[in-house]
Every structure is written in structure tokens, then in C-alpha cells.
């Protein structure tokens, strides 16, 4: 059972928008920055968003992170079939460990 | 460009030990905190351990505390994970990752560890 709670799966049609939620507590999300990672099938995770809403260079602005209170959200607009992947949120916890959400599988119908 | 290459994985019997390595290039290794993260087959990501840029501070997940040791050799640009008393539940792909902002940013391609008799 993960410290951070994500929906197991989300789906949407190409061109549409989808959001993925990540729920935590004051011990983690509430007092720390949140990051988001994309893991395409058979590959290593890739950083999509850090410090709640910043994008590394090379990440398109179709991907956006946000945070409110003890929850965070990853938004993806203009969905493409190549966006089909597992998405994970992550943050520090007050117990001095890094924690990940359980992951969300995105299906582009 | 940033490159992280893990090695040392393989099949090992329960109770035995294994040491993973992560060779870093393309950045000033000695300036960065580093992580190990693992992923069991078909499962999600699980953070394992972290070591500060100079090796003076380190933290572990409860699941590996007392069995795994993270270390680094900045003269060799290499990160290590010594894994002792291995269990079946330690079977996973192990990734090393750099920390540039307070969390993992660049990840290696991973090395598979299988604990089985």
C-alpha cells in the first residue's frame, strides 16, 4: 500500500485532456514539493514535472503539474497515443524517505 | 549528456549478497545526491536509499534498513548498493537516479536482481 494514493487507471481519447490525482498528507505532499514521472513500457522512468509545477527542458507544455494542500495533479492535454504509459507522483515524507504513488496507467483510446 | 549505467544484477539465492554499481558520466558526480529505486515485476516504483553528494548522509526505506548499504566513490564516479540477506521480495529492477532538485531526475536503465533458489 503506497503512502501516496493514485487512481490505478485513467483513459481518454486522442486530443482530449486527462488529469491524474495524487493524494497524500501533511507529512508528505502538504509540506513538500511534488514530482511526476512517466514510464513508457519497458523503459526507465522519466521526470515530467518537479517542484509542483516546473517542467524540465524538453518536456512539452502539454504536461502540467499542480498542487493544492495535500493533493497534487498531473494534467495532460492534446493526448497522443505515445502518451500511453504509467505515471507516478513522488515527494519527500517527514520520516526522511522519498515516497511514490502506486502509479496510474494511462490508456489513450 | 547525463548517463547512468547500472550493473551487477543477476540471479542470487535467498540469504546471499550482491553488490550493484552505477557508473555516472556527463555531469559532476561529486556534486549530486544519488538515489536507488527499485521496481518489482509488474509493480510500482519503490524508493530504496539515498546518499548525499559527499557520502556523509544516507537514508533507507524500512524494507531494506539493516540489510542494504548505499555508498559512493566520487573518485570513480560510481554509486554502489550492497545488498545482504537477500529475500525473494527483493526481486526487482534496480535503478540509480540523480537528484538535482530534491528528488530523482535522471534515471539509469536499470539492472535486474532475481532472488530465487
Interface residues (C-beta under 8 A of the other chain):
Chain A: X2 X32 X33 X35 X37 X39 X43 X44 X45 X46 X47 X50 X51 X54 X56 X86 X88 X90 X91 X92 X96 X97 X98 X99 X100 X101 X102 X103
Chain B: X35 X37 X44 X45 X46 X47 X50 X59 X60 X61 X62 X95 X101 X102 X103 X104 X105 X106 X107 X108 X109 X110
